């Protein structure tokens, strides 16, 4: 009886070459998330294998010779994953008592010019942990468009996740600009108030000026008497001229 290949790795095609095949079978040498783990044998598109996986030494053609390495590769990869998970768990534990502070541009009301993205959070986490954090592991439940604290789930590697507190604050430029805008607004409001709502002193001064312009009762009577005398004198002069 001839030797048979493991049914797990039998290809539907009689050849494993790359020429003329749209789909090819490869053995992954390293984890390529989310496509496969090291030691996995999968069918992928020809172009993906030829242009990316093989040149980067992430996979090899799934020949009988290479398939003999699959079990050993899977075991080695599992050991690496366990060690990696342990390291990342330590990182996740250190983040429990820390806030991920992100400074952004804001308006006077605290609303952001835009929103906080998973790229921004991943970059800040990478800076804090000195490890590269994949932004795809940061899942923002709802858009962040205001300042404040937000609980964000973060997945670092398979099996290791944490909830980080993201503290969104206005940057120094926004604080200074918003302060200037508030001062200008307060000044404009004060000027409008002085025009539309005069002070008690202004009302009193206007009333006194009006009183000064209005003649008193005595002055009014004197004026009337003077007018009558002038009329009588004019009448007497007219009569004298007529007699002459």
Backbone as CSV, one residue per row, in Angstrom:
resi,resn,N_x,N_y,N_z,CA_x,CA_y,CA_z,C_x,C_y,C_z
1,UNK,0.847,-1.187,0.000,0.000,0.000,0.000,0.879,1.231,0.000
2,UNK,0.553,2.153,-0.892,1.351,3.367,-0.979,1.102,4.274,0.203
3,UNK,1.980,5.283,0.355,1.883,6.233,1.460,0.810,7.261,1.152
4,UNK,-0.034,7.561,2.132,-1.092,8.554,1.947,-0.790,9.785,2.796
5,UNK,-1.140,10.907,2.261,-0.951,12.159,2.999,-2.037,12.294,4.049
6,UNK,-1.733,13.073,5.071,-2.721,13.365,6.112,-3.932,14.027,5.457
7,UNK,-5.168,13.479,5.656,-6.355,14.058,5.016,-6.537,15.531,5.311
8,UNK,-5.985,15.994,6.454,-6.150,17.401,6.802,-5.487,18.313,5.790
9,UNK,-4.448,17.798,5.133,-3.673,18.645,4.250,-3.841,18.299,2.776
10,UNK,-4.803,17.468,2.460,-5.009,17.095,1.063,-5.628,18.263,0.313
11,UNK,-5.038,18.615,-0.822,-5.560,19.721,-1.618,-6.580,19.206,-2.609
12,UNK,-7.523,20.041,-2.944,-8.536,19.664,-3.933,-7.933,19.627,-5.317
13,UNK,-6.748,20.219,-5.473,-6.105,20.252,-6.773,-4.885,19.340,-6.746
14,UNK,-4.580,18.734,-7.847,-3.453,17.813,-7.875,-2.107,18.496,-7.793
15,UNK,-2.065,19.787,-8.042,-0.792,20.496,-8.018,-0.828,21.546,-6.932
16,UNK,0.357,21.916,-6.480,0.458,22.962,-5.477,1.237,24.151,-6.007
17,UNK,1.485,24.165,-7.278,2.200,25.271,-7.886,1.365,26.536,-7.892
18,UNK,2.007,27.651,-8.237,1.322,28.937,-8.202,0.892,29.403,-9.586
19,UNK,1.472,28.879,-10.606,1.135,29.363,-11.932,-0.193,28.797,-12.384
20,UNK,-1.064,29.696,-12.801,-2.355,29.290,-13.342,-3.396,28.984,-12.293
21,UNK,-3.050,29.039,-11.002,-4.010,28.745,-9.938,-4.509,30.041,-9.322
22,UNK,-5.816,30.196,-9.208,-6.377,31.361,-8.535,-6.294,31.198,-7.030
23,UNK,-6.438,29.970,-6.556,-6.370,29.669,-5.128,-5.243,28.669,-4.896
24,UNK,-4.392,28.932,-3.906,-3.273,28.042,-3.610,-3.266,27.705,-2.120
25,UNK,-2.585,26.639,-1.784,-2.507,26.204,-0.394,-1.124,26.514,0.143
26,UNK,-1.087,27.117,1.340,0.190,27.487,1.943,0.224,27.026,3.397
27,UNK,1.441,26.885,3.903,1.669,26.583,5.313,2.183,27.864,5.973
28,UNK,1.460,28.340,6.962,1.852,29.582,7.636,2.980,29.311,8.624
29,UNK,4.049,30.094,8.502,5.189,29.974,9.404,5.051,30.886,10.620
30,UNK,4.259,31.947,10.487,4.032,32.891,11.579,2.547,33.233,11.654
31,UNK,2.159,33.796,12.773,0.776,34.257,12.906,0.552,35.439,11.969
32,UNK,-0.507,35.376,11.217,-0.913,36.482,10.341,-2.372,36.773,10.671
33,UNK,-2.584,37.656,11.627,-3.947,37.952,12.059,-4.663,38.802,11.017
34,UNK,-5.931,38.566,10.773,-6.741,37.494,11.370,-6.826,36.259,10.477
35,UNK,-5.904,36.158,9.514,-6.007,35.089,8.518,-5.706,33.710,9.091
36,UNK,-4.579,33.585,9.789,-4.175,32.252,10.256,-3.132,32.353,11.351
37,UNK,-2.915,31.207,12.004,-1.851,31.083,12.995,-0.685,30.312,12.388
38,UNK,0.462,30.431,13.039,1.613,29.646,12.592,1.291,28.157,12.686
39,UNK,1.639,27.418,11.632,1.353,25.989,11.581,0.058,25.665,10.870
40,UNK,-0.775,26.678,10.621,-2.024,26.437,9.894,-1.746,26.249,8.411
41,UNK,-2.538,25.398,7.791,-2.482,25.203,6.342,-3.804,25.691,5.778
42,UNK,-3.731,26.697,4.916,-4.958,27.287,4.383,-4.814,27.608,2.907
43,UNK,-5.961,27.679,2.267,-5.997,28.112,0.877,-6.183,29.624,0.842
44,UNK,-5.339,30.273,0.055,-5.404,31.729,-0.071,-5.321,32.090,-1.546
45,UNK,-5.573,33.344,-1.838,-5.484,33.786,-3.227,-4.033,33.793,-3.681
46,UNK,-3.852,33.470,-4.956,-2.521,33.391,-5.543,-1.735,34.678,-5.326
47,UNK,-2.367,35.809,-5.622,-1.673,37.090,-5.505,-1.259,37.395,-4.076
48,UNK,-2.112,37.066,-3.117,-1.812,37.311,-1.708,-0.588,36.507,-1.277
49,UNK,-0.525,35.261,-1.735,0.610,34.410,-1.382,1.888,34.879,-2.069
50,UNK,1.800,35.114,-3.356,2.994,35.424,-4.142,3.550,36.810,-3.837
51,UNK,2.657,37.781,-3.586,3.100,39.166,-3.408,3.349,39.557,-1.949
52,UNK,2.793,38.787,-1.017,2.932,39.193,0.385,3.476,38.081,1.283
53,UNK,2.768,36.958,1.348,3.128,35.918,2.316,4.516,35.336,2.069
54,UNK,4.783,34.962,0.834,6.073,34.337,0.545,7.243,35.314,0.647
55,UNK,7.171,36.507,0.047,8.307,37.437,0.159,8.620,37.822,1.605
56,UNK,7.580,37.906,2.447,7.789,38.282,3.848,8.151,37.083,4.731
57,UNK,8.259,35.901,4.092,8.570,34.657,4.812,7.553,34.365,5.922
58,UNK,6.315,34.692,5.644,5.227,34.397,6.573,4.604,33.038,6.291
59,UNK,4.843,32.519,5.094,4.278,31.223,4.706,5.126,30.624,3.595
60,UNK,4.921,29.321,3.360,5.590,28.614,2.266,4.543,27.777,1.541
61,UNK,4.894,27.338,0.347,3.979,26.466,-0.384,3.771,25.166,0.406
62,UNK,2.548,24.703,0.396,2.197,23.509,1.182,2.550,22.237,0.420
63,UNK,3.849,22.021,0.239,4.311,20.778,-0.381,4.359,19.679,0.690
64,UNK,4.518,18.428,0.251,4.581,17.323,1.217,5.743,17.515,2.188
65,UNK,6.853,18.010,1.660,8.027,18.217,2.512,7.728,19.256,3.597
66,UNK,7.112,20.377,3.207,6.823,21.436,4.169,5.722,21.037,5.142
67,UNK,4.783,20.213,4.662,3.673,19.820,5.531,4.139,18.988,6.718
68,UNK,5.290,18.326,6.576,5.816,17.544,7.695,6.209,18.445,8.869
69,UNK,6.398,19.729,8.582,6.798,20.674,9.624,5.595,21.271,10.348
70,UNK,4.405,21.027,9.855,3.220,21.714,10.368,3.012,21.502,11.864
71,UNK,3.084,20.255,12.311,2.839,19.961,13.728,3.852,20.657,14.626
72,UNK,5.122,20.603,14.216,6.167,21.242,15.015,5.973,22.755,15.050
73,UNK,5.587,23.329,13.909,5.352,24.772,13.854,4.203,25.185,14.771
74,UNK,3.157,24.390,14.770,2.011,24.710,15.628,2.393,24.661,17.105
75,UNK,3.190,23.673,17.477,3.615,23.550,18.874,4.491,24.731,19.287
76,UNK,5.421,25.095,18.399,6.291,26.235,18.695,5.485,27.532,18.790
77,UNK,4.533,27.680,17.876,3.707,28.890,17.879,2.863,28.983,19.148
78,UNK,2.365,27.846,19.609,1.551,27.844,20.832,2.389,28.254,22.038
79,UNK,3.628,27.786,22.092,4.521,28.185,23.185,4.771,29.698,23.151
80,UNK,4.974,30.221,21.943,5.201,31.666,21.809,3.968,32.453,22.241
81,UNK,2.794,31.962,21.861,1.558,32.665,22.212,1.348,32.698,23.725
82,UNK,1.648,31.599,24.389,1.483,31.561,25.842,2.423,32.550,26.533
83,UNK,3.666,32.594,26.056,4.634,33.526,26.637,4.222,34.974,26.362
84,UNK,3.754,35.196,25.143,3.315,36.541,24.760,2.103,36.976,25.581
85,UNK,1.170,36.064,25.773,-0.034,36.382,26.540,0.320,36.741,27.983
86,UNK,1.293,36.048,28.545,1.706,36.337,29.919,2.285,37.745,30.018
87,UNK,3.105,38.116,29.051,3.700,39.451,29.053,2.633,40.535,28.898
88,UNK,1.701,40.296,27.999,0.662,41.295,27.768,-0.303,41.403,28.942
89,UNK,-0.492,40.324,29.659,-1.354,40.390,30.837,-0.742,41.308,31.887
90,UNK,0.570,41.268,32.004,1.252,42.167,32.933,1.052,43.621,32.508
91,UNK,1.109,43.854,31.200,0.873,45.209,30.686,-0.551,45.654,30.995
92,UNK,-1.507,44.774,30.754,-2.915,45.099,31.011,-3.143,45.415,32.484
93,UNK,-2.476,44.679,33.364,-2.639,44.911,34.802,-2.120,46.289,35.207
94,UNK,-1.039,46.736,34.582,-0.485,48.048,34.936,-1.385,49.189,34.483
95,UNK,-2.220,48.954,33.490,-3.094,50.008,32.966,-4.373,50.184,33.782
96,UNK,-4.629,49.284,34.707,-5.871,49.359,35.481,-5.950,50.625,36.320
97,UNK,-4.810,51.089,36.816,-4.785,52.256,37.698,-4.312,53.515,36.981
98,UNK,-4.295,53.493,35.658,-3.830,54.648,34.901,-4.916,55.148,33.953
99,UNK,-4.794,56.428,33.597,-5.677,57.003,32.593,-4.876,57.294,31.328
100,UNK,-5.513,57.068,30.205,-4.887,57.363,28.921,-5.279,58.794,28.567
101,UNK,-4.375,59.731,28.810,-4.667,61.160,28.633,-4.424,61.569,27.185
102,UNK,-5.459,62.108,26.563,-5.361,62.547,25.173,-5.778,64.010,25.086
103,UNK,-4.877,64.858,24.603,-5.157,66.284,24.453,-5.651,66.555,23.031
104,UNK,-6.734,67.320,22.942,-7.356,67.585,21.645,-7.769,69.050,21.557
105,UNK,-8.075,69.490,20.356,-8.604,70.844,20.153,-10.087,70.853,20.491
106,UNK,-10.497,71.863,21.234,-11.901,71.965,21.618,-12.398,73.390,21.447
107,UNK,-13.726,73.523,21.446,-14.354,74.829,21.420,-14.683,75.282,22.830
108,UNK,-15.300,76.465,22.971,-15.622,77.007,24.301,-16.541,76.108,25.119
109,UNK,-17.386,75.324,24.461,-18.341,74.478,25.184,-17.769,73.110,25.538
110,UNK,-16.527,72.836,25.140,-15.921,71.545,25.437,-16.097,70.513,24.343
111,UNK,-16.753,70.886,23.253,-16.903,69.953,22.133,-15.633,69.952,21.292
112,UNK,-15.329,68.773,20.747,-14.107,68.603,19.975,-14.305,69.032,18.529
113,UNK,-13.210,69.462,17.915,-13.202,69.685,16.477,-12.854,68.341,15.829
114,UNK,-13.849,67.478,15.683,-13.622,66.120,15.198,-13.977,65.133,16.292
115,UNK,-13.243,64.040,16.391,-13.511,63.041,17.425,-12.233,62.267,17.727
116,UNK,-12.222,61.595,18.869,-11.081,60.758,19.251,-11.188,59.428,18.513
117,UNK,-10.103,58.991,17.885,-10.113,57.763,17.088,-9.324,56.653,17.785
118,UNK,-9.523,55.425,17.305,-8.768,54.304,17.876,-7.275,54.426,17.562
119,UNK,-6.942,55.102,16.474,-5.535,55.330,16.147,-4.872,56.207,17.201
120,UNK,-5.574,57.246,17.639,-5.041,58.143,18.667,-4.845,57.407,19.988
121,UNK,-5.824,56.584,20.351,-5.732,55.839,21.611,-4.607,54.811,21.547
122,UNK,-4.505,54.104,20.418,-3.451,53.097,20.264,-2.069,53.738,20.326
123,UNK,-1.927,54.913,19.712,-0.636,55.602,19.732,-0.248,56.001,21.155
124,UNK,-1.218,56.486,21.914,-0.934,56.886,23.295,-0.607,55.669,24.159
125,UNK,-1.338,54.570,23.960,-1.052,53.340,24.702,0.338,52.801,24.360
126,UNK,0.704,52.887,23.097,2.033,52.427,22.682,3.118,53.243,23.372
127,UNK,2.857,54.552,23.493,3.810,55.432,24.174,3.915,55.082,25.658
128,UNK,2.784,54.787,26.280,2.762,54.484,27.716,3.386,53.128,28.031
129,UNK,3.126,52.136,27.193,3.579,50.768,27.472,4.902,50.421,26.807
130,UNK,5.355,51.303,25.898,6.568,51.042,25.116,6.430,49.752,24.312
131,UNK,5.223,49.485,23.880,4.929,48.338,23.023,4.004,48.801,21.907
132,UNK,4.104,48.133,20.784,3.238,48.510,19.666,1.833,47.947,19.885
133,UNK,0.865,48.850,19.949,-0.532,48.464,20.143,-1.254,48.550,18.805
134,UNK,-1.921,47.480,18.433,-2.669,47.451,17.179,-3.975,48.226,17.359
135,UNK,-4.168,49.248,16.533,-5.377,50.078,16.651,-6.649,49.261,16.446
136,UNK,-6.546,48.150,15.705,-7.738,47.331,15.456,-8.250,46.658,16.724
137,UNK,-7.402,46.623,17.755,-7.834,46.044,19.020,-8.573,47.035,19.909
138,UNK,-8.626,48.302,19.484,-9.316,49.343,20.256,-10.708,49.535,19.669
139,UNK,-11.717,49.205,20.436,-13.101,49.313,19.971,-13.817,50.427,20.732
140,UNK,-14.113,51.528,20.039,-14.800,52.665,20.660,-16.303,52.456,20.520
141,UNK,-17.030,52.290,21.629,-18.472,51.998,21.555,-19.280,53.082,20.856
142,UNK,-18.940,54.343,21.112,-19.667,55.472,20.521,-18.669,56.592,20.267
143,UNK,-18.921,57.428,19.257,-17.986,58.515,18.945,-17.717,59.402,20.165
144,UNK,-16.457,59.749,20.356,-16.065,60.628,21.460,-15.872,62.027,20.898
145,UNK,-16.784,62.939,21.247,-16.736,64.298,20.699,-16.745,65.377,21.781
146,UNK,-16.591,64.979,23.042,-16.538,65.942,24.138,-15.411,65.565,25.093
147,UNK,-15.011,66.512,25.924,-13.995,66.212,26.929,-14.632,65.382,28.044
148,UNK,-13.784,64.651,28.774,-14.299,63.808,29.854,-13.577,62.471,29.898
149,UNK,-14.032,61.586,30.772,-13.468,60.242,30.913,-14.369,59.217,30.227
150,UNK,-13.742,58.294,29.508,-14.491,57.287,28.760,-13.832,55.919,28.954
151,UNK,-14.650,54.907,29.210,-14.155,53.538,29.354,-14.162,52.863,27.986
152,UNK,-12.979,52.420,27.559,-12.818,51.852,26.222,-12.233,50.443,26.322
153,UNK,-12.874,49.446,25.716,-12.307,48.088,25.710,-11.125,47.996,24.745
154,UNK,-10.078,47.338,25.201,-8.878,47.178,24.372,-8.446,45.714,24.380
155,UNK,-8.190,45.180,23.197,-7.720,43.798,23.055,-6.276,43.850,22.572
156,UNK,-5.360,43.341,23.384,-3.943,43.430,23.064,-3.476,42.251,22.215
157,UNK,-3.721,41.052,22.684,-3.451,39.833,21.915,-4.583,38.870,22.224
158,UNK,-4.582,37.760,21.550,-5.640,36.780,21.781,-5.651,36.326,23.241
159,UNK,-6.786,36.486,23.878,-6.933,36.057,25.263,-6.577,37.103,26.303
160,UNK,-6.098,38.258,25.875,-5.722,39.321,26.823,-6.410,40.626,26.432
161,UNK,-7.330,41.067,27.273,-8.060,42.314,27.031,-8.114,43.120,28.320
162,UNK,-8.471,44.380,28.185,-8.603,45.245,29.359,-9.519,46.402,29.007
163,UNK,-10.081,47.015,30.029,-10.869,48.230,29.841,-10.023,49.402,30.317
164,UNK,-9.687,50.287,29.400,-8.844,51.430,29.747,-9.709,52.678,29.862
165,UNK,-9.298,53.577,30.743,-10.009,54.850,30.923,-9.286,55.916,30.111
166,UNK,-9.975,56.437,29.117,-9.411,57.473,28.256,-9.885,58.833,28.764
167,UNK,-8.933,59.669,29.144,-9.243,61.015,29.641,-9.007,62.015,28.511
168,UNK,-10.074,62.600,28.019,-9.990,63.556,26.914,-10.010,64.964,27.495
169,UNK,-8.963,65.750,27.212,-8.853,67.111,27.745,-8.493,68.071,26.617
170,UNK,-8.789,69.354,26.844,-8.436,70.382,25.866,-6.934,70.632,25.903
171,UNK,-6.336,70.835,24.740,-4.910,71.134,24.713,-4.673,72.594,25.114
172,UNK,-3.406,72.954,25.334,-3.073,74.287,25.836,-3.519,75.382,24.869
173,UNK,-3.365,75.134,23.574,-3.764,76.140,22.588,-5.258,76.411,22.669
174,UNK,-6.048,75.361,22.835,-7.501,75.528,22.932,-7.882,76.270,24.205
175,UNK,-7.217,75.954,25.308,-7.512,76.625,26.574,-7.262,78.123,26.461
176,UNK,-6.132,78.501,25.877,-5.796,79.913,25.729,-6.758,80.619,24.784
177,UNK,-7.055,79.980,23.658,-7.960,80.587,22.682,-9.362,80.737,23.255
178,UNK,-9.846,79.713,23.938,-11.188,79.779,24.526,-11.267,80.849,25.609
179,UNK,-10.171,81.043,26.352,-10.136,82.084,27.375,-10.257,83.458,26.732
180,UNK,-9.533,83.669,25.638,-9.606,84.948,24.938,-11.005,85.192,24.377
181,UNK,-11.617,84.147,23.854,-12.968,84.277,23.312,-13.972,84.616,24.412
182,UNK,-13.831,84.007,25.573,-14.735,84.284,26.690,-14.584,85.725,27.172
183,UNK,-13.334,86.212,27.236,-13.107,87.589,27.665,-13.704,88.575,26.669
184,UNK,-13.531,88.282,25.370,-14.100,89.162,24.349,-15.622,89.159,24.414
185,UNK,-16.204,88.002,24.629,-17.658,87.897,24.726,-18.180,88.652,25.945
186,UNK,-17.460,88.550,27.057,-17.875,89.253,28.271,-17.817,90.759,28.079
187,UNK,-16.788,91.236,27.366,-16.669,92.666,27.109,-17.800,93.163,26.220
188,UNK,-18.122,92.395,25.183,-19.223,92.772,24.291,-20.544,92.804,25.047
189,UNK,-20.754,91.850,25.919,-21.991,91.795,26.703,-22.098,92.994,27.631
190,UNK,-20.972,93.388,28.229,-20.968,94.538,29.137,-21.290,95.818,28.386
191,UNK,-20.727,95.974,27.172,-21.004,97.168,26.379,-22.465,97.226,25.966
192,UNK,-23.017,96.097,25.563,-24.430,96.052,25.185,-25.315,96.386,26.376
193,UNK,-24.936,95.936,27.544,-25.730,96.194,28.750,-25.748,97.676,29.083
194,UNK,-24.615,98.340,28.897,-24.553,99.771,29.185,-25.432,100.572,28.241
195,UNK,-25.574,100.114,27.011,-26.390,100.829,26.032,-27.867,100.558,26.258
196,UNK,-28.218,99.337,26.450,-29.623,98.957,26.542,-30.192,99.131,27.943
197,UNK,-29.355,99.104,28.959,-29.832,99.163,30.336,-28.996,100.182,31.102
198,UNK,-29.295,101.512,30.949,-28.479,102.552,31.576,-28.489,102.434,33.091
199,UNK,-27.415,102.894,33.669,-27.296,102.824,35.121,-28.183,103.861,35.787
200,UNK,-28.356,103.771,37.112,-29.170,104.715,37.876,-28.599,106.127,37.760
201,UNK,-27.251,106.218,37.753,-26.624,107.532,37.642,-26.964,108.194,36.318
202,UNK,-27.002,107.389,35.219,-27.348,107.947,33.913,-28.783,108.454,33.892
203,UNK,-29.697,107.686,34.467,-31.109,108.092,34.501,-31.281,109.360,35.317
204,UNK,-30.612,109.455,36.461,-30.717,110.625,37.333,-30.177,111.868,36.650
205,UNK,-29.045,111.733,35.960,-28.462,112.879,35.274,-29.378,113.382,34.171
206,UNK,-29.987,112.440,33.415,-30.905,112.842,32.350,-32.127,113.552,32.911
207,UNK,-32.634,113.088,34.043,-33.809,113.714,34.661,-33.482,115.111,35.147
208,UNK,-32.315,115.294,35.746,-31.922,116.615,36.233,-31.761,117.594,35.083
209,UNK,-31.213,117.104,33.973,-31.057,117.982,32.816,-32.404,118.431,32.281
210,UNK,-33.366,117.547,32.277,-34.711,117.890,31.800,-35.380,118.900,32.716
211,UNK,-35.172,118.753,34.030,-35.750,119.692,34.998,-35.169,121.086,34.799
212,UNK,-33.867,121.149,34.542,-33.223,122.449,34.346,-33.787,123.168,33.132
213,UNK,-34.145,122.423,32.089,-34.672,123.030,30.867,-36.111,123.489,31.020
214,UNK,-36.896,122.966,31.974,-38.309,123.319,32.154,-38.431,124.532,33.065
215,UNK,-39.088,125.636,32.622,-39.224,126.843,33.465,-40.092,126.568,34.673
216,UNK,-39.780,127.266,35.777,-40.558,127.096,36.997,-41.868,127.844,36.892
217,UNK,-42.791,127.639,37.879,-44.118,128.267,37.858,-43.999,129.780,37.982
218,UNK,-43.089,130.267,38.850,-42.896,131.705,39.025,-42.387,132.357,37.771
219,UNK,-41.410,131.677,37.131,-40.856,132.217,35.906,-41.900,132.293,34.826
220,UNK,-42.817,131.324,34.820,-43.877,131.313,33.810,-44.826,132.477,34.006
221,UNK,-45.208,132.809,35.303,-46.111,133.931,35.578,-45.469,135.254,35.230
222,UNK,-44.192,135.428,35.577,-43.477,136.659,35.248,-43.452,136.870,33.762
223,UNK,-43.279,135.784,33.037,-43.249,135.879,31.579,-44.590,136.329,31.047
224,UNK,-45.685,135.814,31.638,-47.030,136.209,31.191,-47.295,137.681,31.482
225,UNK,-46.892,138.178,32.694,-47.096,139.587,33.060,-46.340,140.492,32.120
226,UNK,-45.111,140.104,31.813,-44.296,140.924,30.911,-44.932,140.996,29.546
227,UNK,-45.515,139.912,29.120,-46.165,139.887,27.807,-47.374,140.798,27.785
228,UNK,-48.178,140.793,28.905,-49.360,141.659,28.967,-48.971,143.131,28.979
229,UNK,-47.934,143.503,29.772,-47.483,144.885,29.824,-47.020,145.357,28.464
230,UNK,-46.323,144.509,27.767,-45.831,144.872,26.435,-46.980,145.117,25.488
231,UNK,-48.031,144.334,25.618,-49.199,144.496,24.742,-49.919,145.801,25.041
232,UNK,-50.071,146.131,26.354,-50.743,147.374,26.739,-49.979,148.591,26.258
233,UNK,-48.660,148.574,26.400,-47.842,149.696,25.957,-47.974,149.895,24.459
234,UNK,-47.997,148.803,23.748,-48.135,148.919,22.293,-49.485,149.518,21.930
235,UNK,-50.528,149.194,22.698,-51.877,149.708,22.420,-51.961,151.203,22.705
236,UNK,-51.356,151.670,23.831,-51.364,153.083,24.186,-50.652,153.902,23.140
237,UNK,-49.526,153.440,22.664,-48.772,154.161,21.633,-49.597,154.313,20.373
238,UNK,-50.344,153.278,20.059,-51.162,153.326,18.843,-52.265,154.354,18.970
239,UNK,-52.880,154.486,20.165,-53.964,155.441,20.373,-53.442,156.868,20.317
240,UNK,-52.269,157.130,20.903,-51.689,158.469,20.886,-51.428,158.928,19.464
241,UNK,-50.904,158.070,18.641,-50.622,158.433,17.255,-51.906,158.741,16.502
242,UNK,-52.965,158.040,16.869,-54.240,158.248,16.176,-54.817,159.616,16.520
243,UNK,-54.737,160.096,17.799,-55.243,161.383,18.211,-54.495,162.502,17.543
244,UNK,-53.214,162.374,17.382,-52.428,163.377,16.694,-52.859,163.496,15.245
